[in-house]
Amino acid sequence: MRYLLASFVVLTAAGAIAAAPSIDPALTAAIKAPTRTPANVARDKYRHPAETLTFFGIKPGQTVVEIWPAGGWYTEILAPYLAKSGRYVAAAPSEKARGGVQKLIAAHPDAYGKVQFATFPSADAPDRVAAGSADVVLTFRNVHNWMGGGAAQGAFEQMFAMLKPGGVLGVVEHRLPEDAKGITEAESGYVKRSTVLALASKAGFKLVGESPVNANPKDTHNYPKGVWTLPPNYAEGDKDRAKYAAIGESDRMTLKFVKPLK
C-alpha cells in the first residue's frame, strides 16, 4: 500500500497548511492483521485506511464512535487498534444493523471482543452515545442515506452532541461535483461538498481540513444505477463490468470537522 501522506491538506487556525503526521506503526499492524477479511483487504487500495485514519487524528486512548459500521470494514482495523487503551463504539440503528460487527466478534473474540454498541440515530435510547463523551466520530459513506430519509440534519446534530468540545468528526462521502447536471443528490448516492458543509455548519461544526486521499478522477459520477453501478456493488451485474472495474470505487470527499471549544 502506498502512503500518500503528501496528499493530506490540514488547515490550521491561521489558514496555513500543516505537515502531515506519520502513520502509527500500531495502526499499520492493525491494517495488516491476519484477522481481517481478505475481501476487505483487497479494498484498501480504494479506501486508504492508514492515510484516512491518520488524517482524522485517530490515536490509542481515544473514544472513537463509528456511525453505521454495517459489515464492519473499519471495525476490523479500529477495534484491535483501540483495544488496549481506548474505546471503539459501533453506533447502529437496530440490532439487525449490528449483525455484521457481531459476526466479526463471534469469529475473532480476541480481536473484536471489546467492541461496544450504541443506538444511532436516537436522542433518548438508553444505549445512545452519551453527550460529550466521544473524542472522534467517524462516518463513512452514510450522508446520502440520511438525506434520502430526511434525517441528515438530525444526524449531524446528534454527532455534534456526542463529541467532547474540541472533538473531531471525520466524514467520507461519495462526492458529486458542484456543477453536476442531471444527477440528483442522495438518489444517485453522491452528495455535493457544499451540502455536507452546510449540514455540518448548521449543526455547529467547523471545517478544519480536507484530504484528496480518497478522490478518484476516473469516476464520471453519472451511471445508470448511481454510485452502486461501480464496484463493489456492480448494480448492473455483468453489464460493462470490466469498464466499471477499471474505474474502481467512487470519487470521495474526506472532510475533517471540529466541535468548537466554546
Salt bridges, closest charged atoms under 4 A:
ASP44 OD2 - ARG36 NH1 2.87
GLU76 OE1 - ARG36 NE 3.78
GLU95 OE1 - ARG98 NH1 3.77
ASP127 OD2 - ARG98 NH2 2.77
ASP135 OD1 - LYS164 NZ 3.06
GLU173 OE2 - HIS144 ND1 3.01
GLU210 OE2 - ARG193 NH2 2.68
ASP238 OD1 - ARG241 NH1 3.98
GLU249 OE2 - ARG43 NE 2.70
GLU249 OE1 - ARG47 NE 3.63
GLU249 OE1 - ARG252 NH2 2.83
ASP251 OD1 - ARG175 NH2 2.91
ASP251 OD2 - HIS221 NE2 2.96
